[in-house]
């Protein structure tokens, strides 16, 4: 699975405005809503919040992968945001989050959701990937970094 195939400039935001985790969830879901990829904002937000109650999706090293599943999501949806100044996210290592991959999936098809999470983890293990994404100046630049790594 290539995440780049699921992303375009409409769902990539450089310089997120969010200062905390809750604002981040809303800002990322709003990207997906404006792009026409999510129609039930409230359900998507509830799915992400529900997943977060199981443990922080701030996985460390400045990265977070909020995700959730809901029947209103027809197929895999992904958004990517960066915050060079950092977001107070309650990450497992206590550090601010600078890169956020949001993944939403249908509640009926766990396979694509798991594949997308696995690809994110693979990318995050790539030396220099996070730094290059966070340093990108535009959504196009972020997509170029992602395309080069995949």
N, C-alpha and C positions, 0 to 999 in steps of 0.2 A: 504494500500500500504506500502510495506517495501522498503525503499531506499537501504538497504543492498543488496537486490536482484538485483539491477541495477548497483552495484559497484563491482569492483575487484581491485587488486593492480595496474593494468595498467592505471586506471583513478583516482587514489588517489596519491597525491604528498605531502610529508612532506617537509617543508622548501622551500616554493615557492621562486623563485629568484626575483620576481616582486617587484618594489619599489612604483609603482603607479597603479591606476585603469586600465589604458589602457594596460599596460604590463600584468596585471593580467588577463584581458580578453583574450589576445593572448596566454598566457601560459596555461590557462585552456582549451581553444579550441584546442591548440596543443596536449594536453594530449588525448583528444577525437579523434583527427585526427590520431595520432600514434597508438591508440588502434583500429582503423578501425571503429569507431562508428559514425564519421562525415566524409563525403566525400567532401563537399563543404565548405572549411574553410572560404572563403570570405563571403558566404551567412550567415553562422553561426555567424561570427563576426559582420556583419551588423545587424543581428536580435538582438543581445545583445546590441549593441550600440544604436539602435533605441529605444529599451525599456528603456535604461538608460536616454534618453532625457526626459522621462516623470517624472523622479525623481530618486534620488539615490537608488540603491539596497543595499547600505550599511545601514543595518537596525538597527545598534547600538549594543552595548555590544561586539564589536570586530568581528561582523559577517556580511557577505554579501551574497546575494543570486542573483547574476546576472542571468538573464534568458531571453529567447526569443523563438519565434516560427517562423518556416520557412518551406515551402513545401519540401525543400531538406532533411529535417530531417524525416526519415521514422517512427520512434517511439521515445518514451521518452529516452533521454540520460542525464546522470548525471555524474559529476566529483566533486571531493572534494579535496581541498588543504588547507594547513596550513602555517602560517608565524609567528613564535614566535616573531620575531622582529617587525612585523606589516607592513601594506601596507597603503600608503596615498591614501585613497579611496573616500574622500568627503562624509563620512558616515553622517547620520542624526544627530548623537551626536558628530561629529567632531573627534572621537577617531580613531586610526589606526585599520585596519581590520586584524584579526589573523586567521580567518576561513572563507573559501569561498566554498559555494555549488553552482555549475553552473548547471542550468537545461535548456535543449533544448528540444523542442517538435515540432511535426508536426503542421503546421498552420491550418490543417483541423480537429484536434481532441483536443479541449481545456480541456476535462475532465482529462486525465492523468497529464497534466501540472498543473492544479489546485490541484489535489490530492497530487502531489509531493511537491508543495509549502506548502500545509497544513501540510504535514508530517515534513518538515523542521522546520516550525514554532513550531510544537508540540515538536520536539526534542530540539530546542533552549530554550524552556521554562523549560526544565528538569534541576533541580539544578545540577551544576557541569559538565554537558555534554560538554559545550564548552571548559572548562578548561582541561578536560580529553583528548579531541580530540587534542587540541593544544599542550599538553604535550607529546603526543604519539611520539615515536622515529622512527616508521616505518609505511609504508602503512598498513601492516598486523595489527599492533597495533591499528591504526585508525579504521579499519574494525571490530576489536574485540570490541572496545568501542561501535561502532554503532550497532553491532549485539546484544550486551548486553542490550542496551536501547530499541531496537525494539522487 
